[in-house]
Amino acid sequence: MFFAASRKLILPALFSIALAVPAQDAQPSHERIEQLMQSLNRGHSVGQVAVSPDGKRLAWIDGMRGGGEIRVAPVHDLAKSERITAATTPEQHCREGQLSWAPDSAALAFLSDCADVGEQSDLYLWRWDGNGARRVTELNGYANQPAFSPDGEAIAFLYVKGATRPAGALAAMKSPSGVIGEDGVEIQRVAVTRLDVAAPNALEVTPANLHVYEFDWAPDSKSLAFVAADPPGENNWWVAKLYTQPIGAEPKAILAPAEVPGELHGMQIAVPRWSPEGKTIAFIGGLMSDQGATGGDVFTIPANGGEPLNLTPGRSSSASWIEWAGNQHLFVSEIAGGNSRLIRLVLDGTFSQPVFSFPGSIGDGRLELSLSSTADRSHFFFHASSFDRSDEIYDASTAGPDGLKKVSNFNRGANAGIEPAWGKSTSLEWTSDAFRVQGWLLFPKEYDPAKKYPLIVEVHGGPASAVLPRWGGGWALSPTAFSALGYFVLQPNPRGSYGQGEAFTQANRKDFGYGDLRDILAGVDTVLAKYSIDPNRIGLTGWSYGGFMTMFAVTQTHRFRAAVAGAGISDWLSYYGENSIDQWMVPYFGASVYDDPAIYAKSSAISYIKQTTTPTLSVVGDRDGECPAPQSFEFWHALHDLHVPASLVVYPNEGHGFVDPAHNLDVLERALDWFARYMPPAG
C-alpha cells in the first residue's frame, strides 16, 4: 500500500533550501505514479520459507507486503495450508514471522506481537496437539533470528534488551544526546529460552560487553559459535571476531581477522557454521561493506582455534551462505555473474556443477541467499523472483534427478502470461580494463526500436553487493518504474561488486570512483552501440554507494544530462568524522583519514566540484547514520554556489533505509520529475 505524499519540503529547522521546480508539462501525475506502483507490485508475495527437518511440512509467511501471516501445508500440496498464529480470534492480525522448526519437526517457533499488538514481540511455540501457540518469553526489547538447539530443548535468539530501534546501521539513528559513545548504547546478545519450564523465560548468555551479529549452535547443544565485537554494534562489525562459548562459561576468541596474516587480514567474517562432528567451524570471509550483505570466500577453522583455511581461493563467484552436509562437504549459495546458484563444496576444495542456477533473487528470508533445508540436505526450499518471474516457492533436489521445481502457484496469472508493468530485461557483459563486467538492462515498456529513448543508469549500494533481478518495485528509486515510464535502465555490477570473485570485489580498494566509473561508462557505451538510445538523454542515479557514485561521476564526466543522488557521500574527509560506521572505511582506503587524508580527498566529489554542470537532485534521511545528511547538504550547497541546477530534500525520522511508504513514493515522484525535466522519455 502506498500513501499520498506531501509535496512540501520538510527540513530541520536550521536550514533553508531553495528548490528548483521541475517542469510540470513532462512529469507523470501523482495519481499515475500511485497507480503505477500498485501495478508494479501486483501479485502474491512471500516472506520467509521454512521446511520441516523431516521434509513433510512447509511453513511460509504469506503476503509479506502490508503484513503477512504464517501458513503451514504438506510440502508438495500448498493448497491445503492452515494458518498458524498466536492470535486468539480469527480476526486478530499480529506481526508474526522469524520461523524456526524443532529438530523433530513436531513444533514451530516464531515471533509474534499478539500479546502487545504493534509493540513488543515475543517467542511462541506451536505444536500439532490442538492446544494452539504457547508463549515462551516475556521480552522487553528487540528479538530476531530464533534457532532451536540440536537437541530441541532450547531456543536461542538475538536480543537487544530495552531496544529503542532495530539493531544495525540501516535503521534511523537516535538523536545524539548525553555522552556520545557511552550513553544509551544498545547491545545485541544471544538469549536462550528453555522449553522444559512452565513459565516464560529468557536468559542472556553472551557477555554484556559484546555485540553479537550472527550465531550457530554447537552440535552437542552445549556451546555457541558467534561473530561479535565491542559496542557500538552498528560500527564495529567490520572488526568483529569469531568466538566460541560453552553455555554458562566465558567466550573464547578463535579468530581475529585484524590479527591474522594473509588474505583474511583486515577482512570481515560472517555466517559461522559448526560442523556436525563439532571439530570445525566454517564461515565466509572477504571484503564486505555492509553487515548482512554477505559475500566472499568459504573458510574453515578448527573449533578450538588455529589457522583459517580458504576452500575457494580464486573462485570467480561470491559465496553468500553455507550449510554443512556431513563432515566433509558443504552446500554453498553464491552469486555468479547475474545469477544465484547452489553448489556442493568438498573440504579438499573441489566443487560440483551447480545444483541450480537462477537468474534472479533467491532466499528463505533469513540471511542473504540463505536456503531452508531438510535434515538430510536432500532438498532446499526458498522463494525466488526475477524481472520476468513473480514470487514463488521452489524446491531444489540434491539427491535425485528432479532438479529445481516450483511448488507454489500463488501468482498463477502472472506466470501464465500476464505482462509485467515494466519492459523486458536482458543480462549484458562487457570488457573494462582487464575485467569482464556484468549488468542488467531493462527496456522501456512498449519498446519500439524505431524510436530513440533516454537511458537511466542506476548504481547499486555497497559497493560490495550486486544487482540480482526481482519482481516488483516498491522502493524509492525503482528501476521498474523508470522502465514502465519509457526509460531504458542499466544496472551495472562494476568492480567492487559480488559475483566475479574476491579479486573483483576488492578491485576498487583505494580507487573509489575511478575504475568502477570506467566500468559503468563502458557499460553505457555497450548499450548505446546495441540499442536505440539517445546519447544526449542519459541520466544517473543510485543510493548509498550508488549515491556517492552519482555525486562523484558528475564531477568527472559531462555525459549525464541529469542525476539523482540518494543518501550520497560528497566528501570522504568530513564523512569520516560524521558517520556512525567509520570502521568500514579502513579496509577500503587502507588507513584512517587522519593517517592518509590524500587517499580520501582523491575520491571526494567536493575535490572536483567546480567541474560539475549536471543538474542534480539529492535526497536523504535526517537520521541516516551510514550516509549522514550533512554530506548531501555539502554537495547541494556547492552546486548552488556554482549556479548548477540543484535540489535537496531531507526526510524526517528516516535512516539509511527509508521505512515510510509516503517518503519512498515522494522520492520516486521527485526523481521522475527531475528526469522528466532534463531528459523526458518522449522523443
DRENVEX-139901 format. One record per atom (N, C-alpha, C): y, z, x. Coordinates in steps of 0.1 Angstrom, whole numbers, plus 5000, padded with zeros to 4 digits. Example, Ala and Ser with C-alpha at 12.3 -4.5 7.8 and 13.67 -1.06 7.14 Angstrom:
494350785132;495550785123;496750785132;497850715128;498950715137;500050795129;
***
This chain:
498850005008;500050005000;501250005009;502249925005;503549925012;504649955003;505650035009;506750085001;507950015004;508950004995;510149934997;510950015008;511449935018;512149995029;513649975027;514350085031;515850075030;516349985041;517449905038;517949815048;519049875056;519450005053;520550065061;519950115074;520850125083;520450175097;520450325097;519350385101;519250535102;519150565117;520050645122;520150675136;520450825138;520150875150;520551005154;522051015153;522651135151;524051155147;524951115158;524551115171;525551095182;525750955185;525050865179;525050725183;525550635172;526350535175;526850435166;526550305172;525850215164;525450085169;525849975160;526549875165;526849765157;525749665157;525249625145;524149535144;524549395142;523949295149;524049155145;523449135132;524049065122;523549045109;522748915109;521448915106;520648795105;521148695095;520948575097;521348475087;520548485075;521148475063;520548505051;519848385045;520148265050;519648145044;518248105049;517848165060;516548125066;515448235064;515848355061;514948465061;514148475049;512848515050;512048535038;512648655030;512448655017;512948765009;512048885011;512649005007;511949135008;510749124999;510849074987;509749064978;508648974983;509048864990;508048774995;507248835006;507948915015;507248985026;506249085020;506749165010;505849265004;504549194998;504749084992;503649004986;502748954997;503348905008;502548855019;501748965025;502349085027;501549195033;500349235025;500549225012;499449255003;498349155004;498749025006;497748915007;497048925021;497748975031;497148985045;496049085044;496249195037;495249305037;494349305025;494149195018;493249185007;491849195013;490949245004;489649265008;489249415010;488049435011;487549575013;487549615027;487949735030;488049785044;487049895046;486549915058;485550015062;486150095073;485950225072;486250325083;485150345092;484750475094;483650505103;482350465097;481350425105;480050395101;479050475109;478050535103;477150625110;475750615104;474750575112;473450555108;472650685111;471750725102;470950845104;470050825116;469750925124;468850905136;467550845132;466950875121;465650815117;465850665112;467050625111;467250485107;467150455092;467050555083;466750535069;468050535061;469050605065;470350605057;471550565065;472450505058;473750465065;474850535057;475750605065;476950655059;478150585064;479150575055;480350505060;481550555052;482750525057;483950555050;484450435043;484450445030;484650325021;486150325017;486850205020;488250185016;489150265025;489150235038;489950305048;491450305045;491950185041;493450175038;493750255025;494750345026;495150415014;494250535011;493350575020;492450685018;491050645013;490050685020;488750635016;487850755012;486550725009;485650825005;484350795013;483550895014;482250895021;481150835012;480450735016;479350675009;478150685017;476950705011;475650705018;474650625010;473850545017;472950455010;471750435019;470650385013;469550335021;470050225030;469550225043;470150155053;470250005051;469349945043;469449805040;469649775025;470149865018;470449845004;471749925000;472849875006;474049955004;474649954990;474049864982;474549864968;474149994960;473150064966;472650194960;473350314966;474550304969;475250414976;475650524966;475850644971;476350754964;477450814972;478450884965;479550944971;479151084976;479451114989;479251244995;480651304997;480851424991;482251484992;482151634991;483251694995;483451844993;484151864980;484551764973;485351774961;484551854950;485251924942;484552004932;484451934918;485351824917;485251744905;485251594909;484751504901;484751364904;486151304906;487151364899;488551314900;489251364913;488751464919;489451514931;489351424943;490451394949;490451304961;490951384973;490151384983;490451454995;490451355007;491051405018;491051325030;489751365038;488751275039;487451305044;486951205054;486251245064;485751155074;485251225086;485151165098;484651215110;483151265108;482351165106;480951185102;480051215114;479051305112;478051335122;476751375116;475651295119;474351325114;473651435122;472851515115;471951615121;470851535128;470351585139;469251515146;468051485138;467751575128;466551555119;466951465107;468151415106;468651325096;468651395082;468551525082;468451595069;469851645064;470851625073;472151675069;473251585075;474451585068;475551505073;476751605074;477351615085;478551695087;479851605086;480851655081;482151575080;483351675079;484551625081;485751695080;486351665066;486851765059;487451745046;488551845044;489651805037;490751895033;490651935019;489451925013;489351954998;489752104995;489552195004;489952335001;491452355002;492152255009;493552265011;494152125011;494152055000;494351915000;495751875005;495651785015;496951735021;497351825033;496551935035;496952025046;495752035056;495052155056;494052185066;492752115063;492152055073;490752005072;489752105078;488652115072;487552195077;486252115078;485352175085;484052115087;483052155075;482452055069;481552075058;480152015062;479152065055;477752025058;477151985044;476651865044;475951815032;474451805034;473651865026;472151855027;471651795014;470551715014;470051655003;469151744995;469651864991;468951964984;469551994970;470551914967;471151934954;472252044953;472552104964;473452214964;474852174968;475152044971;476452004975;476852034989;478152024991;478652045005;478952195007;478552245019;478852385023;479952385034;480952465032;482052475042;481552565053;481652515065;481152585077;482252635087;483452605084;484552655092;485752695083;486552785088;487852815082;488852805093;489452685095;490252655107;491752665104;492552675114;493952675113;494452585125;494352455123;494752365133;494152225132;494152145142;493752015142;492352005148;491351935140;489951925145;489551775144;488751735153;488151595153;486951585162;486251475161;485051435168;483951545167;483551585156;482351675155;481051605160;480251685166;478951635171;477851745171;476751715164;475651805164;475051835178;474651955180;473851985192;472451915191;471851875202;470551815200;469451885193;469552025193;468552105186;468952125171;470152075167;470552075153;471052215148;471252305157;471552445153;473052475154;473852375159;475352395160;476052265160;477352275157;478252155158;479452185166;479652105176;480852115184;481852015180;483152045182;484251955179;485451995187;486351895188;487651925195;488551995185;489352085190;490152175181;491452215188;492552195181;493852245186;494252355176;494052485180;494452595171;495952605170;496352615157;497752625154;498552495156;497852385156;498552255159;499652225149;500652165154;501752115146;501851965145;500951895153;500851755154;499551715159;499051595156;497751545162;497851545178;496751575184;496751565199;496951425204;497551415216;497751285222;499251235222;499451135229;500851085231;501350995221;500450935212;500850845202;501650905191;501351035188;501951095176;503351135180;504251155170;505651195172;505651325180;506451325190;506651455198;507451555190;507251685193;508051785187;509451775194;510451815186;511851815191;511851915203;512551885214;512551975225;513352095223;512752215226;513452335224;512752445232;513452545236;512752655244;512652615258;511652685265;511352655279;510452535279;511052425284;510352295284;509152305293;507952255288;506752255296;505952395295;506552485289;505952615288;505752665273;506852655266;506852705252;506252595243;505352645234;504852555223;503852455228;503252475240;502252375245;500952395236;500452285231;499252285223;498052235231;497052315231;495852285240;494652255231;494052145234;492752105227;491552155234;490752225227;489552285233;488352245225;487152265231;485952245223;485552375216;485352365203;484952475195;483552445190;482752555187;481452545183;481252625170;480652575160;480252655148;478652655148;478152775146;476752795145;476352775130;475252715128;474852685114;473852785109;473452875117;472452975113;473153105108;474453095105;475153215100;475653185086;475853285078;476253265064;477753235062;478553305070;480053295068;480553185077;481553115073;482253005081;482653065094;482452985105;482753035118;483152925128;483852955138;484152855149;484652935161;483952915172;484252985184;484752875195;485952895200;486352805211;485652845224;484952745230;484052785241;484552735254;485452635254;486052595267;487352675270;487752685283;488852775286;490152735280;491052835278;492352815272;493252745281;492952735294;493852665303;493452515306;492452465298;492052325300;492152255287;492852135287;492952045276;491851945276;490951945266;489751865266;489951735258;489551625264;489751495257;488451435251;487351455258;486051405252;485051495258;483851505250;482751595255;481451535250;480351585256;479051555252;478151675254;477151695245;476251805246;475151765257;474751875264;473551855273;472351845264;471251785269;470051765260;469451895256;469652005264;469052135260;469852215251;471052155246;471952225237;472552355242;472452375255;473052495261;474252475269;474652345272;475752315280;476552195275;477752185280;478652075277;479051995289;479251865288;480051795298;481351745291;482451755298;483651715292;484751675302;485651585298;486751545306;487951625302;488651695311;489751785308;490751785319;491851835316;492951855326;493851975322;494652025331;495552125328;496552075318;497052165309;498052115299;499352085306;500252005300;500151945286;499251835286;498451825275;497351735274;497851585273;499051565266;499451425264;499851365278;500051445288;500551385301;499451385311;498451475311;497551495322;496251425321;495951345311;494751275310;494551185323;495551135328;495451045340;495051115352;495051245352;494551325364;493351415360;492751385349;491651465343;490451465352;489651575352;488351585359;487251595350;486051575355;484751585348;484151725350;483951795340;483351935340;482051935334;481252035338;480052085331;480252235328;479752285317;479852425314;478752475305;477952565310;477052635301;477852715290;477352705278;478052785267;478052925270;479252985271;479353125274;479653155289;479653055297;479953065311;481252995315;481552995328;482752925333;482452775336;483352685334;483152545337;483152525352;482552415356;482452365370;482952225370;483952195379;484452055380;483451985390;482751875384;481851805393;482451675398;483651635393;484251515397;485751525395;486551505406;487951495405;488351365411;488751265403;489051135409;490151135419;491051225418;492151235427;491751275441;490551325442;490051385455;488851305461;488351205453;487251125459;487751005466;487050955476;487450835483;486850715475;487250595479;486650475474;487350425461;486650335454;487150265443;487650355431;487050475430;487350565419;488550655422;489050645434;490150735438;491450705430;491950815423;493150795415;492950725402;491750695398;491450625386;491250725375;490950675363;490750755351;489250755347;488850855340;487450865336;487350895321;486250845315;486150865300;484750845296;484350885284;483050875277;481950935286;481951065289;480851125296;479651135287;478451095293;477251095285;476051145294;475451255289;474351325296;473051245294;472351225305;471051155304;470051245296;469051185290;468051265282;467351365290;467151345303;466451445311;467351555317;468651535315;469651635319;470051635333;469651535341;469951535356;471151455359;471551365351;472651265354;473651255343;474851235346;475951205337;476551075339;476550985329;477150855331;478550865325;479450775330;480850775324;481450645328;482550615322;483350495325;484550525334;484750455344;485850485353;486650355356;487950365357;488750255360;490250285358;491050175359;492450185357;492750175342;493150285335;493350285321;494750335318;495450265310;496850305308;497050395296;496050415287;496150505276;494750575273;494850705271;493650775267;493150725254;491950695253;491350645240;491250485241;491950425249;491750275251;490950265264;489650265263;488750275275;488350145280;488350125293;487850005300;487650025314;486549975320;486349985334;484949955338;484450025348;483050015353;482250135348;480950115348;480050225345;479550295357;479750425357;479350515369;478350615364;477550665374;476750785372;477050885383;476751015380;476951125390;475951225386;475351295397;474351405394;475051505385;474351565376;474951665367;475451795374;474851815386;475351935394;476451895404;476951765403;477951725413;477351635424;478251555430;477751465441;478651345441;478151235447;478851115448;478651025436;479750975430;479650885419;479150755424;478350685415;477750555419;478150455408;478750345413;479150235404;478050145401;477650135388;476550045384;476949905381;478249885380;478649745376;479749695385;479649705398;480749655407;480849505406;482049455405;482349315405;482049245392;481549315381;481249255369;482549205362;482449085356;483549015350;483749055336;483649175333;483849225319;484349375320;484749435309;485249575309;484349655300;483649755306;482849855297;483849945290;483549965277;484350055268;483550175263;482250165262;481450265256;480050255261;479350375262;478050375267;477150475259;475850445260;474850535253;473550525261;472950635265;471650635272;470550585262;469550515268;468350475261;467150495270;466750625271;465850665281;466550705294;465850745304;466450795316;466850685327;466350565324;466550455334;467550345330;467950345318;468950245314;469850295303;470950225301;471950255291;472250125283;472850145271;473450035264;474950045266;475549935269;477049925272;477749835263;478749885256;479549805247;480749765256;481049635257;482049585266;482949465260;484049445267;484949335263;484749235274;484449115270;484148995279;484948875274;486048845281;486948735276;487548785263;487448715253;487948755240;486948805231;485748835236;484548885228;484249025230;483649085219;483049215220;481549195221;480849265230;479449245231;478749375236;477349375234;476549485238;475449435248;475349505259;474349475269;473449595272;472349575278;471449675283;471549675298;471949795304;472149815318;471149905324;470449855334;469449935341;470150005353;469650125357;470250205367;470250135381;469450035383;469549965395;470649865395;471349855384;472549765384;472249625377;470949605373;470649485366;470949505351;471249395345;471649395330;471049285323;470949295310;470249195301;471349095297;470748985291;471648905283;472248985272;473348945266;473949025256;472949045244;472849165239;472149185226;472949105215;474249115215;475049025207;476449005213;477148905209;478448885213;479248845200;480348915198;481148895186;482548855189;483148745184;484448705187;485548775179;485548915180;486448985172;486349135176;486749225167;486849365169;485649435163;485049525170;483849595165;484049745168;483249825161;483249975164;482650045152;482350175155;481850265144;482850365139;484150345145;485250435141;485450555149;484650585159;484850705167;485750665180;485150605190;485950565202;486050415202;486750365213;486850225214;485450155216;485150065207;483949985207;482650075207;482750195202;481550275200;480750225189;479450245190;478450195180;477550315176;477150315164;476250415159;474750375160;473950455166;472550405169;471550495163;470350445160;469250525157;468750605169;467950705167;467550795178;466750715189;466050615185;465250535194;466050415200;467250405196;468150295201;467650155198;466850155187;466350015183;467349945174;468350015169;469349955160;470650015163;471749935163;473149985164;473849925152;474550015146;475349985134;476849995137;477649905131;479149915133;479749825122;481049835121;481749735113;482549645122;482849525117;483449425126;484249325117;485249265123;486049165117;486649075127;487248965123;487948875132;489048805124;489748705129;490748635122;490148555110;488848525111;488248445100;487048515093;486848645097;485748715090;486348855086;486248885073;486749005068;485749125072;486249245070;485449365075;484149375068;483049385076;481749415070;480949495080;479849555076;478949635084;477849545089;477549565102;476449485109;475449575115;474249525117;473149585123;472649495135;472749555147;472249485159;470949545163;469849455162;468549505166;468349485181;467849585188;467549575202;466049565204;465249585194;463749595196;462949485190;463649385184;462949275178;463749145178;463349055170;463948915170;465148905160;465449015153;466449005142;467848975147;468149015159;469548995164;470549065156;471749005154;472849055147;472749015132;472749115123;472649095109;473649165101;474349095092;475349155083;474549225072;474849355070;474149435060;474949475048;476249445048;477149475037;477649345031;478149345019;478749235012;480049285005;480749365011;481949425004;482949315001;483049215010;484049115008;483448975006;482448974997;481648854994;482548734991;483648764984;484548654980;485248594993;485748685002;486448645014;485448565023;484248615023;483248555032;482648425026;482848405013;482348285007;483248165006;484448185013;485248065014;486748085010;487148205005;488548235002;489348225015;490348145015;491148135027;491948255031;492048295043;492948405047;494348355045;495348445044;496748415042;497348355054;496748365066;497248305078;496548175082;496948115093;496347995097;495048015105;494447905109;493147915117;493547965131;492448005138;492648055151;491747985161;492047995174;491147945185;491348035197;490348045205;490348115218;490748005229;491648035237;492047945248;491848015261;491647925271;491647975285;492447885294;493147935304;493947855313;493947925326;494447845336;494447895350;495847945354;495948055360;497248105365;496948175379;497548125389;497248165403;495748145405;495048255409;493648245411;492848295399;493448315388;492748375376;492548275365;491448305358;491248245345;491648345335;492648305327;493248385317;492848345303;492548435294;492148405280;493248455271;493348395259;494248435249;493848375236;494448425225;494148375212;495348305206;495148195199;496248125193;495948115178;496948165170;496948145156;497848025152;497347935144;498047825139;498947865127;500047795124;500747815112;499847785100;500047865089;499347835077;499847695072;498847615067;499147475063;499647395074;499047405086;499447335098;499347185096;500447115099;500446965099;500846915113;499946855120;500146815133;501246705135;501746655124;502846555124;504146625125;504146755123;505446835123;505546915136;506746955140;506947045151;507147185146;506447285153;506547425148;507147515159;507647625156;508047725166;506847805170;506947865181;505947955187;506448095190;505748195186;506048335189;504948375199;505248425210;504348485220;504348635218;503248695215;503148835213;502248905224;502848995232;502149055243;501649195238;500449225241;499849345237;500349465245;500049585240;500349705247;499349735258;499549845264;498649885275;499449915288;499349835298;498749695299;497249695298;496549805301;495049805301;494549805287;494449695281;494049675267;493649525266;493349485254;493049345252;493249305237;493649185235;493749135221;492349095217;491749165207;490549125200;490849095185;490548985180;490948945167;490449045157;491149065146;490749145135;491349095122;490649125111;491149075098;492349165094;493349095087;494449175082;495749165090;496649265088;497849265095;498849355089;498449485088;499349585082;500349655092;500349605104;501149675114;502549615115;503449665123;504849635123;505049485128;504549455139;504849315144;503549235142;503349195130;502049135126;501948985130;500948955139;500848805142;500348725130;499548785121;499048715110;500248685100;501148775099;502348755091;503148645096;503348635110;504148525116;503448395113;502148395114;501348275112;501548225097;501448325088;501448285074;502848235070;503848265078;505248215075;505648095084;504648035090;504947905096;505147895111;504648005118;504848005133;503447995139;503347925151;502247945160;502448075166;501348145169;501348275176;500348275187;500848295199;500048305211;499948455215;498648505216;498448645220;497648635233;498248645244;497548625257;497048765262;495948755270;495448865277;495648845292;496848875297;497248845311;496648945320;496748925333;496249015343;496849155340;495949255342;496249385337;495449425324;494949315318;494149335305;492749365308;491949415298;490549425299;489949285296;488649275300;487849155296;487449065307;488049075319;487748995330;487249075342;487049205341;486549285352;487649365357;487249465365;488249565370;489249505380;488849415388;489849355397;490949285389;490649225378;491649155369;492549265363;491949375358;492749485352;493649545362;493249555375;494149615385;495149515392;495149395388;495849285395;497349295393;497849385383;499249395382;499849525388;499049595395;499549715402;500649685411;501749755411;502949735419;503549595416;503249535405;503749395403;504049375388;504349485380;504749465366;505749355365;505549265355;506549165352;506549035360;505649025370;505648905378;504448825376;503248865382;502048795380;501748785365;501848895358;501548895343;502448795336;503748785339;504648695333;504248545336;503848525349;503348395352;502148355344;501248445341;500048425333;500548385319;501448455313;501948435300;502648295299;503548265308;504248135308;503248015310;502148045318;501147935319;500447915306;500248025299;499648005285;500547935276;501847955277;502847885269;502747735272;502647705285;502547565289;501247495284;500247575283;498947525278;499047485264;499647575256;499647545241;500747435238;501747425246;502747315245;502147185247;501247175257;500547055261;499547005250;499047105242;497947075233;498347055219;499447125215;499747135201;501147095198;501447075185;502747025181;503747145179;504247185191;505147295192;506547245197;507547295192;508947265196;509247355208;509447295220;509747385232;511047455231;511947415222;513247475221;513147585210;512047615205;511847725195;510747815199;510847885210;509847975214;510348115215;509748215208;510148345208;509148445215;509548565217;508748665224;508848795218;507748865216;507748995211;506549075217;506549205214;505449295218;505849445216;504949535217;505149675215;504649745228;505349855232;504949935243;505049855256;503849835263;503949735274;504449605270;504049555258;504549435253;506049435251;506549555247;508049575246;508649565259;508049625270;508549615283;508649465288;507449395286;507449255290;508449175283;508749205270;509749135263;511149155269;511449285272;512749315279;512849255292;511749255300;511849205314;511849055314;511048995305;510948845306;512248775303;513048835294;514348765291;515348775302;515048865312;515948865324;515448775335;514248715333;513648625343;513548485339;513648455326;513548315322;514348295309;514848175307;515648145295;514748055286;513448065287;512647975278;512548035264;512848165262;512648225249;513948215242;513948165229;515148145221;515548285215;514548365212;514848495206;513748595210;514048725209;513048825214;513148945205;512049015203;511949145195;511149235204;511749345209;511149435218;510849565210;509549595208;509149725201;508749825211;509449945210;509150055219;509050015234;510149945238;510049895252;510549985263;510449935275;510950015287;511849925295;513049965297;514049875303;514349915318;514150045321;514550095334;513450195339;512550155347;511450235352;511950365359;513050355365;513550475373;513950585363;514750555353;515150655344;514050695335;513150595332;511950625323;511050735329;510950735342;510050835348;510450975345;511751005343;512151135340;512351165325;512151065317;512351075303;511051085295;509951025299;508851025291;507951145292;506951155283;506051275283;504751245290;504651125296;503351085302;503551025316;504351085324;504651025337;503451015346;502351085344;501251085353;500550945353;500750865342;500150735342;500750635352;501950665356;502650565364;502250565379;501850675385;501450675399;500350575402;499250575394;498150475397;498650325397;499650305388;500150165387;501250135398;502050225401;503150195410;502850245424;501850325426;501450365439;502050485445;503150535438;503850655443;504750695431;505250815432;506250865422;507550785424;508450795414;509750725416;510550785426;510350915429;511150985440;510650945454;509450905455;508950865468;509150715471;509150635460;509350485462;510150425451;511450455450;512250405439;512350255439;512250195450;512350045451;511349975443;510050025443;509049955436;509249965420;509950075416;510250085402;511449995398;512449995407;513549905404;513149755404;512249725412;511749585413;511249535399;510749615391;510149575378;511049625366;512249665369;513149715358;513949595353;513949585339;514849475333;516349505337;516749625337;518149665340;518549605353;517649595363;518049545376;518549405375;518149325365;518449185364;519149155351;519749255345;520149235331;521249135329;522049105340;523149005339;522648865338;521348845340;520748715339;520348685324;520448775315;519948765302;520948695293;520348595285;521148525275;520348525261;519148575261;518248565249;518648675239;519048635227;519248735216;518048825214;518248955215;517049055215;517349165205;516349185196;516249295187;515349405193;515749525193;514949635198;514749735187;513449785186;513149885176;512349995183;512550125178;511850235185;511850355176;510950445177;510950575170;511750685178;512450765170;513250865177;512550975183;511250985181;510351095187;509251035195;509450915201;508550845209;508450915223;507250975226;507151035239;506650935250;505950825246;505450735255;506550635260;507350585251;508450495255;509750545248;510350645253;511450715246;512550625242;513250665231;514350585226;515450555236;515850645245;516850605255;516650475262;515350435264;515150315271;515650195263;515450195250;515950095241;517450105240;518050225240;519450235240;520050175252;519450195264;519950145276;519949995276;518849935271;518749785271;519849725261;519849785249;520849735239;522249745244;522549865250;523949885255;524349775265;523349745274;523649645285;523949515278;523049465269;523249335263;524549335255;524849445248;526149455240;527349445249;527249505261;528349505270;528549365276;527449285277;527449155282;527649045272;527849085259;528148995248;526948905245;525748955248;524548885243;524148935230;523848855220;523448905207;522349005207;522549125202;521649225203;521649325191;520549385188;520549475177;519449585181;519749705176;518849815179;518649905166;517449935163;517150015151;516250125156;516650255153;515850375157;515350435144;514050455143;513450505131;513150655132;513550735122;513450885123;512050925121;511751035128;510451105127;509251015131;509450915139;508350835143;508050845158;506750845162;506350855175;506150715181;505250705190;504950575196;504150475186;503350535178;502650465168;503250495154;503950405148;504550435135;503550465124;503850565116;502950605105;503550585091;504850565090;505450555077;505350405073;504650365063;504450225059;505850155056;506850235051;508150175049;508750135062;508550215072;509150175085;508450055091;507150055090;506449935095;506849805088;507049815075;507449695068;508849665071;509749765074;511149735078;511149665091;510349705101;510349645114;509949495112;508849475104;508449335102;509549245096;510249305086;511349225080;512449195089;512749295098;513849265107;513449165118;512149175122;511749075132;511748935126;511248925114;511248795107;512648745105;513548835102;514948795100;515548745114;515148815124;515748775138;515248635142;513848625141;513348495145;513848375136;513948405123;514448305113;515848265117;516648355122;518048315125;518148225137;517348255148;517448185161;516448075163;515348075155;514247975157;513547965144;514147915133;513547905120;512247825120;511247865111;509947795111;510047655106;510947625097;511147485092;511847395102;511347275104;512047185113;511147085119;
***
